[in-house]
Amino acid sequence: MKKLPVNIIVLWIFFFVFFTSPVQSEEKGQIIQHPGLTELVYFGEQVREPPLAPLQKVRVNNKFFYVYPGVVIPSIQSVFLLENTTIRSGETVLDIGSGSGVQAIFAADQASKIVATDLSADAVENTLFNVKGHNLTEKIETRQGDLFGPIKKTEKFDVIIFNIDYPFDLETQGLWKVHERFFREVQDYLNPGGRIYYQAGLIANIPKIFSMVTNNKMRIMKMNMYTALRYNREPVFMLIIPDPLQPDIPM
């Protein structure tokens, strides 16, 4: 029997391995397991040119984000808010607590204009970095400031997304003051028929939130939650609107 040339054998092995081996469509990441429907994958620190090194790389469904040091990485609470938020075509959106820009960038799939704000200068820069990466600078504007501080009195929105820190133990109860200010002021920035998408990560927070909502003549129209045992969190989502049954002038 005639032996095949060595070069032919090597070439045959190459083609066999190449075409029969599974193709990796993306680098391996840590899939964050949670009961929701949104895919959340962490890829860890990525080597970047200074001054951006290192950045955390994250995938939320089909979109990639880079997260600056000191900026909160997209969490199960954030993606639970995301998957329960509905933006209609042409709506205007205010994203308070933008972080790395996840809510704003997904809102841009439908919204005509988004203003994304955060108290942290690093977070605002981080949002802008990801906005540029997704080629959305004409649709998303970033601003720094506390709650409605960066918003003009004449600006109003169809949707306001509220995604900031919430109290989770005795030492963080002071955060309620920020939430109370939000509910006192939010209706001044909503268009007629506007709505709020709000998240707070623990079931124990619901009575306090209900009190703030009703005291400010608003109503919770929808509430979803699940328990993420692995992370000791209970993401709570609420759809809130000005109470349509509440008269503007006392009877």
Secondary structure as UniProt FT lines:
FT   HELIX           6..20
FT   STRAND          30..31
FT   STRAND          40..46
FT   TURN            50..51
FT   STRAND          55..60
FT   TURN            61..62
FT   STRAND          63..67
FT   TURN            69..70
FT   HELIX           76..84
FT   TURN            89..90
FT   STRAND          92..96
FT   TURN            99..101
FT   HELIX           102..107
FT   TURN            108..110
FT   STRAND          113..118
FT   HELIX           121..133
FT   TURN            134..135
FT   TURN            137..139
FT   STRAND          140..144
FT   TURN            147..150
FT   TURN            153..154
FT   STRAND          157..162
FT   HELIX           170..175
FT   HELIX           176..185
FT   HELIX           186..189
FT   STRAND          190..200
FT   HELIX           203..205
FT   HELIX           206..215
FT   TURN            216..217
FT   STRAND          218..225
FT   HELIX           229..231
FT   STRAND          236..242
FT   TURN            244..245
//
